Amino acid sequence: LSSVRVVVVGAGVVGFSTAVCIAESLPLCSVTLLAETFSPDTTSDGAAGILFSSTFPDISLERQKCWFKDSFDHLLAIAQSPHSSEAGVVLISGWQIFKEVPADKKPFWWDTVIGFRFMTDRELRRFPEYKFGQGFTTLKCECSSYLPWLEKRFRKAGGLVEKRKVNSLEDLSHHYDVIVNCSGLGSKLLAGDHKVYPVRGQVLKMEAPWLKHFIRDGDGKTYIFPGIHSVTVGGTRQVDDWRLQVDERDKESILARCSRLEPSLSSARVLSNWVGLRPGRRSPRVEKELVLLQGRRVPVVHNYGHGGLGVGLAWGTALDAFGLVRQCLHDMPLQAKL
C-alpha cells in the first residue's frame, strides 16, 4: 500500500503548524513542505508573536474562540515544558490600553488568557491620554526560534522539507494527492484570491532588557513587546502597501509613540529594523475545495489570510486544516489510496 502524498505550501508559522499536525497525526501519509523562503526570512519571523485576537466578520465566534484557545493551550504547554527556551515560547504580562472605552470591555478571549482584569485608576495614571485598560498574562512566541523548532519536530515525524518556489497548483497536481495551501500573501496568485492584500508592518528590535511588561495601544498600531533577546517596538498597519524597505519617517514615528508610553525607550539602542507584509483578508480562509488541475480534481485545503494574527491562531487553524485533510482522505476513492 503506497501512502497518500500530501504537500503543504508555505513555511511560515501557519504552514509549519499545519504540516506538523498532519505529519504527527497521519503517520501513514507522506507529507512534504515546500516553500521559497524559510526562517529567518518569513513574515512570521518579524512578528512580535504575542497572543490575543480581534474579531473576524465572516467566521462564527465559536470557531474563532476555538482557534484562539487551541493555539493558546498548545503554546502554554510548550512554555511550561523543558522546550520553552529552545522553542522561544514564554509567558508575558502587561497591559492593553485604550483612548476611548471600547464597546467590548471584555474581548471574546478574556477567559483564555490568564488573570484578565480591568486596569485600576492608579495603573492608568501612567498613561494620561488613555481612559481604559486591560491587564492580563498571555504568551509570546518568537518565530525565529519557534519555526526552526517546529521544522525539527516536523522532520522527526517523517516530514520532508524542500526549498523551491511554487508558481501554480498545477505544478503539484501530478505528484501529490492533497494540496494544503498556507502561502499567506502568496495566495493572491497561487489561489487567485483577490481578497488577499498586504498590510505593511514595520518594527524595530531594541535592546532594553529592563523592560518586562508589554504595552499595547488598543488600536494595534503602537506596541512594546519585550522578548527573550530584544524588545519588539512598533508599528505600522499600512493597507495595500507593498514597500519592503525601511521608512525613516515610520521609524521616527514608532520611536516617538513608544517613548511616550515607555519613556526609558529613548535611551535604548536600536538593534535592527524590519519590514514585513502581513497577509490581510477580511477573514482567514480555512476551507477545502476540489480544483480541476490538468484534467483531474485535486482536493486543496486552504489555510491563509490571518493578517497580523498568524502566530496567535496558527495552531487552531492548523488543527482545522488537518481535519479537512482527513476528510479529503476519507472521500478519496479506494484506488487513489492503493
C-alpha positions in Angstrom: 0.0 0.0 0.0 1.6 3.2 -1.1 1.0 6.2 1.2 -1.1 9.2 0.3 1.1 12.1 -0.6 0.2 15.4 1.0 2.0 18.7 0.2 2.0 21.8 2.3 2.9 25.1 0.6 4.4 27.8 2.9 7.0 27.8 5.7 5.6 30.5 7.9 4.0 29.8 11.3 0.7 28.7 9.6 2.5 26.3 7.1 4.7 24.6 9.6 2.0 24.3 12.3 -0.3 22.7 9.7 2.5 20.4 8.4 3.3 19.2 12.0 -0.4 18.5 12.7 -0.7 16.4 9.6 2.6 14.5 9.9 2.2 13.7 13.6 -1.5 12.6 13.3 -1.4 10.8 10.0 1.8 8.8 10.1 0.8 6.8 7.0 0.8 9.9 4.8 3.9 11.2 3.3 4.0 14.9 4.0 6.2 17.4 2.1 6.5 21.0 2.9 7.5 23.3 0.0 8.5 27.0 0.3 10.6 29.6 -1.4 11.5 31.3 1.9 12.2 29.8 5.3 13.1 31.2 8.8 14.6 33.7 9.4 13.2 35.3 6.1 9.5 34.7 6.6 6.9 37.2 7.5 6.3 35.3 10.8 9.9 35.9 11.8 9.3 39.6 12.3 6.1 39.2 14.2 6.2 40.1 17.9 4.2 36.9 18.3 2.0 37.9 21.2 -1.2 36.1 21.7 -4.5 37.9 21.6 -7.1 38.2 18.9 -9.5 40.5 17.2 -12.8 39.5 15.7 -13.4 38.4 12.1 -16.7 39.2 10.5 -17.3 36.1 8.4 -16.4 33.4 10.9 -18.6 32.2 13.8 -17.4 33.4 17.2 -17.4 29.8 18.4 -14.9 28.8 15.8 -12.7 31.9 16.4 -12.7 31.0 20.1 -11.6 27.5 19.3 -8.8 28.7 17.1 -7.5 31.0 19.8 -7.9 28.6 22.7 -6.4 25.7 20.8 -3.4 27.9 19.9 -3.1 29.3 23.4 -3.3 25.8 25.1 -0.7 24.4 22.7 1.8 27.2 23.3 1.1 27.3 27.0 2.1 23.6 27.2 5.4 24.4 25.4 6.0 27.5 27.7 5.6 25.2 30.7 7.8 22.5 29.3 11.6 22.0 29.1 11.4 23.2 25.5 10.4 26.7 26.4 13.6 28.5 25.6 14.6 26.4 22.5 11.1 26.9 21.1 11.0 30.6 22.0 7.7 30.4 23.8 7.3 32.3 27.1 4.6 33.8 29.3 4.4 37.6 29.4 2.2 40.0 31.4 1.2 43.5 30.5 -1.5 46.0 29.5 -3.7 46.8 26.6 -4.8 50.5 26.8 -7.5 52.4 25.1 -8.0 56.1 24.4 -11.8 55.6 24.3 -13.6 52.9 26.3 -14.2 50.0 23.8 -17.7 48.6 23.1 -16.4 45.2 24.2 -14.6 45.8 27.5 -14.1 42.1 27.7 -12.9 40.6 24.4 -14.1 37.0 23.5 -10.7 35.6 24.5 -10.7 37.2 28.0 -11.1 33.8 29.8 -8.4 32.0 27.7 -5.6 34.4 28.6 -4.5 34.3 32.3 -5.7 36.6 35.0 -7.7 39.0 32.8 -8.9 42.2 34.6 -9.6 45.8 34.1 -6.7 48.2 35.0 -7.1 50.3 38.1 -7.1 54.1 38.0 -3.7 54.1 39.7 -2.3 52.0 36.8 -3.9 54.1 34.2 -2.4 57.3 35.7 0.8 56.3 34.0 -0.9 56.7 30.6 -2.7 60.1 30.8 -4.1 60.0 27.2 -5.8 56.7 27.9 -9.2 56.1 29.6 -9.4 52.4 29.9 -7.2 49.4 30.1 -6.9 45.6 30.5 -4.2 43.7 32.3 -3.5 40.1 31.6 -0.8 37.4 31.2 -0.5 35.9 27.8 2.1 34.1 25.7 4.9 35.4 23.4 6.1 33.1 20.7 9.3 34.1 19.0 9.2 32.7 15.5 12.9 32.9 14.9 13.2 30.1 17.5 9.8 28.6 17.1 9.9 27.9 13.3 13.2 26.0 13.4 11.9 24.1 16.4 8.7 23.2 14.5 10.8 22.2 11.5 12.8 19.8 13.7 9.5 18.4 15.1 8.1 18.0 11.5 11.2 16.2 10.2 11.1 13.9 13.3 7.6 12.9 12.4 8.9 11.9 8.9 8.1 15.1 7.1 10.2 16.2 4.1 11.2 19.8 3.5 12.1 21.2 0.1 13.1 24.8 -0.8 11.5 25.8 -4.0 9.1 28.3 -5.5 5.7 27.0 -6.3 4.3 29.0 -9.2 1.0 27.3 -9.6 -1.1 24.5 -8.1 -0.8 22.7 -11.5 2.9 22.2 -10.8 1.9 20.0 -7.9 -1.1 18.1 -9.1 0.9 15.2 -10.6 3.0 14.5 -7.6 0.6 14.9 -4.7 -2.9 13.6 -3.7 -3.8 16.5 -1.4 -2.5 20.1 -1.6 -2.5 22.3 1.5 -2.1 26.0 0.7 -0.6 28.0 3.5 1.1 30.5 1.3 -0.2 33.7 3.0 0.0 36.7 0.8 1.2 34.3 -2.0 -2.4 33.0 -2.2 -3.3 36.1 -4.2 -1.5 34.4 -7.1 -1.5 30.8 -6.1 -5.2 30.5 -5.3 -6.2 33.5 -7.4 -7.7 35.1 -4.3 -8.2 38.9 -4.9 -9.5 39.3 -1.4 -5.9 39.0 0.0 -4.0 42.2 0.4 -0.7 43.2 2.0 -0.7 45.1 5.4 2.7 46.6 5.7 4.3 46.3 9.2 7.4 48.0 10.3 9.1 47.3 13.7 12.3 47.9 15.5 14.1 45.4 17.7 15.6 47.3 20.6 18.0 46.5 23.5 16.1 47.2 26.7 16.5 44.3 29.0 15.0 46.2 31.9 11.5 46.1 30.3 9.5 43.1 31.4 5.9 44.0 30.6 4.1 44.5 27.3 2.1 47.7 26.5 -0.2 47.7 23.5 -2.4 50.5 22.3 -5.9 49.0 21.6 -5.7 50.4 18.0 -3.0 47.9 17.4 -0.6 50.4 15.9 1.6 51.2 18.9 3.1 48.4 21.0 6.1 47.4 23.1 6.7 43.7 23.4 9.7 42.6 25.5 11.1 39.3 24.2 13.8 36.8 25.1 16.7 38.7 23.3 15.3 42.1 22.5 12.2 44.3 22.7 9.9 44.5 19.6 8.7 48.1 19.2 6.1 49.0 16.6 4.4 49.5 14.4 2.5 50.3 11.3 -0.6 48.9 9.6 -0.4 50.2 6.0 -3.1 48.5 3.9 -2.2 47.7 0.2 1.4 48.9 0.7 3.9 46.6 -0.9 7.1 48.5 0.2 9.6 46.3 1.9 12.3 48.9 2.6 12.5 50.6 5.9 10.8 54.0 6.0 12.7 56.5 8.2 9.6 58.6 8.9 7.8 55.4 10.1 10.8 54.6 12.3 10.8 58.1 13.9 7.0 57.9 14.4 7.3 54.5 16.1 10.1 55.7 18.4 8.1 58.8 19.4 4.9 57.0 20.0 6.5 54.2 22.0 8.7 56.5 24.1 5.5 58.4 25.1 4.2 55.1 26.6 7.6 53.9 27.9 10.0 56.9 28.4 13.0 54.7 29.1 13.0 53.6 25.5 14.5 56.9 24.5 17.9 55.6 25.8 17.6 52.1 24.4 19.8 51.0 21.5 18.1 50.1 18.2 19.4 46.6 17.2 17.6 46.2 13.8 14.8 47.4 11.6 12.3 45.0 10.0 9.5 45.3 7.5 7.0 42.6 6.6 3.8 42.2 4.7 1.0 40.6 6.7 -1.5 38.6 4.6 -4.5 40.7 5.1 -8.0 39.4 4.4 -11.5 40.2 5.7 -11.4 36.8 7.4 -8.9 34.0 7.3 -9.7 31.3 4.7 -9.8 27.8 6.2 -11.7 25.5 3.9 -11.4 22.8 1.3 -12.2 22.8 -2.4 -11.8 20.5 -5.3 -9.8 22.2 -8.0 -9.6 20.9 -11.6 -5.9 20.6 -12.3 -4.7 19.1 -15.6 -7.8 17.2 -16.1 -8.2 15.8 -12.6 -10.0 17.0 -9.5 -7.5 17.6 -6.7 -8.5 18.4 -3.2 -7.0 21.6 -1.9 -7.2 22.7 1.7 -6.6 26.4 2.2 -5.3 27.9 5.4 -4.3 31.6 5.0 -5.3 35.2 5.4 -4.6 35.6 9.2 -3.4 39.2 8.9 -1.4 40.2 11.9 -2.8 37.3 14.0 -1.0 34.4 12.4 1.1 33.4 15.4 -1.8 33.5 17.8 -4.2 31.5 15.6 -1.8 29.2 13.7 -2.2 26.0 15.8 -6.0 26.4 16.0 -6.4 26.9 12.2 -3.8 24.1 11.7 -6.0 21.6 13.6 -9.0 22.7 11.5 -7.0 22.3 8.3 -5.8 18.9 9.5 -9.5 17.9 10.0 -10.2 19.0 6.4 -7.2 16.9 5.1 -8.6 13.9 6.9 -12.0 14.5 5.3 -10.3 14.6 1.9 -8.6 11.3 2.5 -11.9 9.8 3.7 -13.6 11.0 0.5 -10.9 9.6 -1.8 -11.8 6.6 -4.0 -10.1 3.5 -2.8 -7.9 3.1 -6.0 -6.4 6.5 -5.2 -5.2 5.2 -1.9 -3.8 2.0 -3.3 
